[in-house]
């Protein structure tokens, strides 16, 4: 995955991007997260986001929420 220690250090210095993290999830986890948001409600969604990414802020959660709404609207 990382060719050198320098690559590892540089990757750790990158800012957290919740959309990239979401894209890296397995399909089952993506479906779970979408189900929690669209079916279970905001509180369950936020708990799941915090479980997956403890460093996520409310701004990150809102960004991911908007992204998932956009994906849903484009898929239909």
Rosetta silent file (secondary structure, phi, psi, omega in degrees, C-alpha in Angstrom):
SEQUENCE: XXXXXXXXXXXXXXXXXXXXXXXXXXXXXXXXXXXXXXXXXXXXXXXXXXXXXXXXXXXXXXXXXXXXXXXXXXXX
SCORE:     score description
SCORE:     0.000 S_00000001
   1 L     0.000  -50.930  178.185    0.000    0.000    0.000 S_00000001
   2 L  -111.603  130.340 -178.403    2.724    2.481    0.963 S_00000001
   3 L   -76.680  -35.976 -178.016    6.071    2.328   -0.821 S_00000001
   4 L  -139.046  168.839  174.990    8.021    4.224    1.803 S_00000001
   5 H   -62.019  -35.290  179.540    7.646    5.627    5.282 S_00000001
   6 H   -60.393  -42.117  177.545    7.431    9.055    3.659 S_00000001
   7 H   -60.808  -41.542  179.073    4.301    7.971    1.734 S_00000001
   8 H   -63.322  -44.865 -179.868    2.733    6.794    4.972 S_00000001
   9 H   -64.316  -43.006  179.900    3.532   10.088    6.734 S_00000001
  10 H   -64.641  -37.170  178.969    2.188   12.159    3.841 S_00000001
  11 H   -67.693  -32.628  178.935   -1.052   10.183    3.783 S_00000001
  12 H   -71.577  -23.373 -178.848   -1.489   10.819    7.508 S_00000001
  13 H   -85.231   -8.793  179.726   -1.084   14.556    6.921 S_00000001
  14 L   -69.179  141.195  177.671   -3.961   14.690    4.415 S_00000001
  15 L   -66.900  151.783  179.735   -7.101   16.362    5.746 S_00000001
  16 L   -66.708  128.993  178.319  -10.033   14.112    6.567 S_00000001
  17 L  -127.260  105.599 -173.987  -12.424   13.812    3.609 S_00000001
  18 H   -65.939  -28.961  179.087  -15.627   11.999    4.497 S_00000001
  19 H   -68.693  -41.518  176.427  -16.656   11.566    0.851 S_00000001
  20 H   -65.207  -39.529  178.671  -13.407    9.726    0.069 S_00000001
  21 H   -64.852  -41.214  177.517  -13.835    7.645    3.212 S_00000001
  22 H   -62.627  -43.081 -179.460  -17.398    6.778    2.185 S_00000001
  23 H   -62.108  -29.480 -178.470  -16.198    5.811   -1.295 S_00000001
  24 H   -81.226  -10.039 -179.895  -13.671    3.428    0.270 S_00000001
  25 L   -68.202  155.869  173.380  -16.355    1.556    2.245 S_00000001
  26 L   -69.527  155.297  179.386  -17.523   -1.878    1.198 S_00000001
  27 H   -55.323  -37.767  179.855  -20.888   -1.931   -0.594 S_00000001
  28 H   -63.203  -39.805  179.305  -22.572   -3.528    2.430 S_00000001
  29 H   -71.620  -34.435  175.659  -21.442   -0.720    4.713 S_00000001
  30 H   -62.321  -44.418  178.883  -22.548    1.910    2.209 S_00000001
  31 H   -63.536  -42.840  178.687  -26.018    0.339    2.126 S_00000001
  32 H   -58.645  -46.329 -179.243  -26.094    0.170    5.925 S_00000001
  33 H   -63.739  -43.002  177.438  -25.196    3.844    6.215 S_00000001
  34 H   -63.975  -42.611  177.254  -27.823    4.834    3.628 S_00000001
  35 H   -60.041  -42.611  179.678  -30.446    2.695    5.380 S_00000001
  36 H   -63.803  -38.029 -179.617  -29.646    4.341    8.673 S_00000001
  37 H   -74.475  -51.372 -172.912  -30.004    7.786    7.152 S_00000001
  38 H   -80.551  -23.594 -175.932  -33.051    7.264    4.939 S_00000001
  39 H  -111.704  -45.560 -172.360  -34.958    4.775    7.123 S_00000001
  40 H   -85.572  -27.556  179.267  -33.818    4.908   10.736 S_00000001
  41 L   114.041  170.351 -173.043  -33.336    8.653   11.148 S_00000001
  42 H   -63.748  -41.024 -177.314  -30.695   11.237   11.821 S_00000001
  43 H   -63.276  -43.879  178.250  -29.672   10.069   15.283 S_00000001
  44 H   -65.761  -41.795  177.527  -28.929    6.525   14.106 S_00000001
  45 H   -58.144  -50.027 -177.927  -27.111    7.885   11.047 S_00000001
  46 H   -64.105  -37.220  176.882  -24.905   10.152   13.169 S_00000001
  47 H   -63.833  -39.958  179.395  -24.117    7.320   15.598 S_00000001
  48 H   -67.391  -41.926  177.607  -23.071    5.111   12.695 S_00000001
  49 H   -60.750  -45.206  179.678  -20.875    7.842   11.202 S_00000001
  50 H   -63.521  -34.162  178.164  -19.178    8.362   14.578 S_00000001
  51 H   -67.948  -43.035 -179.090  -18.627    4.615   14.866 S_00000001
  52 H   -74.152  -40.145 -176.072  -17.042    4.411   11.406 S_00000001
  53 L  -136.064   88.537 -178.409  -15.093    7.678   11.603 S_00000001
  54 L   -57.501  -24.686 -177.997  -14.550    9.012   15.144 S_00000001
  55 L   -83.029   -3.849 -178.693  -12.841   12.112   13.723 S_00000001
  56 L   -67.858  137.355  177.765  -15.960   13.139   11.745 S_00000001
  57 L  -100.676  174.592  176.301  -17.516   16.464   12.710 S_00000001
  58 H   -63.277  -33.563  176.902  -21.110   17.613   12.327 S_00000001
  59 H   -63.653  -41.682  177.336  -19.994   19.490    9.209 S_00000001
  60 H   -62.759  -42.762 -179.714  -18.647   16.208    7.777 S_00000001
  61 H   -62.388  -41.863  178.638  -21.926   14.450    8.601 S_00000001
  62 H   -65.198  -40.143  178.432  -23.919   17.173    6.847 S_00000001
  63 H   -62.220  -45.009  179.111  -21.608   16.966    3.823 S_00000001
  64 H   -67.792  -38.993  177.172  -22.064   13.191    3.593 S_00000001
  65 H   -58.521  -47.720  179.126  -25.827   13.526    4.125 S_00000001
  66 H   -63.559  -37.908  178.348  -26.071   15.966    1.213 S_00000001
  67 H   -64.036  -44.039 -179.674  -23.915   13.681   -0.922 S_00000001
  68 H   -67.555  -35.819  176.087  -26.152   10.677   -0.229 S_00000001
  69 H   -63.932  -42.503  177.551  -29.275   12.719   -1.012 S_00000001
  70 H   -62.304  -44.326  177.977  -27.689   13.742   -4.317 S_00000001
  71 H   -59.968  -43.317 -179.043  -26.798   10.126   -5.107 S_00000001
  72 H   -64.681  -41.187 -178.773  -30.346    9.015   -4.367 S_00000001
  73 H   -69.371  -30.654  179.982  -31.860   11.747   -6.543 S_00000001
  74 H   -80.388  -20.922 -176.718  -29.537   10.909   -9.445 S_00000001
  75 H   -84.382   -9.837 -178.008  -30.222    7.169   -9.246 S_00000001
  76 L  -111.877    0.000    0.000  -33.957    7.512   -9.889 S_00000001
